Amino acid sequence: MPDEEGHPEPAEMELGRVLSALADPLRRRVVRELAAGPDGEARTCSSFGLPVSKATVTHHFRALREAGLIRQVDRGNSRMATLRRADIERRFPGLLGLLVAEEAAGDV
């Protein structure tokens, strides 16, 4: 059962939901940027510079959170997002490597 903020437990992370979240290029971009950064790096949603409205940014981050790809924590008047790298690698080995390779190959 997801926690009170909507983060599923690793065993509850479903491949279909993860792939659905990653089907959107902006959400893939967020995950790739977090994957390229240091483990545990926390960034604000606005730091990604997504070219959409604030409401749409909220929607994208909710989809990533509910799929289990990111963890969001409130910090004052903003939310910080971190990649759930270890959980993703345990549940879906190699997935993050594929996303990083996609960018390196210019397939984005």
C-alpha positions in Angstrom: 0.0 0.0 0.0 1.4 3.4 -0.9 2.4 5.7 2.0 0.4 8.8 2.9 2.2 10.8 0.2 1.6 8.3 -2.6 4.9 6.5 -2.7 4.4 2.8 -3.4 6.6 0.2 -1.7 9.2 -1.4 -4.0 7.2 -4.6 -4.3 4.2 -2.6 -5.4 6.0 -0.9 -8.3 4.2 -2.3 -11.4 6.0 -2.5 -14.7 3.0 -1.2 -16.6 2.7 1.9 -14.4 6.4 2.6 -14.7 6.4 2.3 -18.4 3.3 4.5 -18.7 5.0 7.1 -16.6 8.1 6.9 -18.8 6.1 7.1 -22.0 6.0 10.9 -21.7 9.3 12.5 -23.0 9.3 15.2 -20.3 9.0 12.6 -17.5 11.7 10.5 -19.1 13.8 13.6 -19.2 13.3 14.2 -15.4 14.3 10.6 -14.6 17.3 10.7 -16.9 18.5 14.0 -15.3 18.2 12.5 -11.9 19.9 9.3 -13.0 22.8 11.3 -14.3 23.3 13.1 -11.0 24.8 11.8 -7.8 22.8 9.2 -5.9 20.4 10.9 -3.4 20.5 14.2 -5.2 17.3 16.2 -4.4 16.0 18.8 -6.8 13.0 21.1 -6.9 10.5 20.5 -9.6 11.2 23.9 -11.1 14.9 23.1 -11.5 14.2 20.9 -14.5 12.9 23.8 -16.5 10.0 21.9 -18.1 8.3 24.0 -20.8 4.8 23.5 -19.4 2.5 25.2 -16.8 2.9 24.7 -13.1 -0.2 22.5 -13.0 1.2 20.3 -15.7 4.5 20.0 -13.9 2.6 18.9 -10.8 0.8 16.3 -12.9 4.1 14.9 -14.3 5.7 14.6 -10.9 2.6 12.9 -9.4 2.8 10.3 -12.2 6.5 9.7 -11.5 5.8 9.5 -7.7 2.8 7.2 -8.0 4.8 4.9 -10.4 7.5 4.7 -7.7 10.2 6.3 -9.8 10.8 9.3 -7.5 10.3 10.2 -3.9 9.1 13.7 -3.1 9.6 15.5 0.2 8.2 18.8 1.2 10.9 21.4 2.0 9.3 24.6 3.1 7.3 26.0 0.2 8.7 23.6 -2.4 8.9 19.9 -3.0 12.2 18.1 -3.6 12.4 15.1 -5.8 14.9 12.3 -5.6 15.3 9.2 -7.8 14.5 5.9 -6.1 17.6 4.5 -7.8 18.1 1.4 -5.5 14.4 0.5 -5.6 14.3 0.8 -9.4 17.4 -1.2 -9.9 16.2 -4.0 -7.6 12.8 -4.1 -9.1 13.7 -3.4 -12.8 17.4 -4.1 -13.3 18.9 -2.2 -16.2 16.0 0.2 -16.7 17.9 3.3 -15.7 20.8 2.3 -17.9 18.5 2.1 -20.8 17.2 5.5 -20.2 20.7 7.0 -19.9 21.7 5.1 -23.1 18.7 6.5 -24.9 20.0 10.0 -24.4 23.6 9.1 -25.2 22.4 7.6 -28.5 20.5 10.7 -29.4 17.1 8.9 -29.4 15.4 11.5 -27.3 
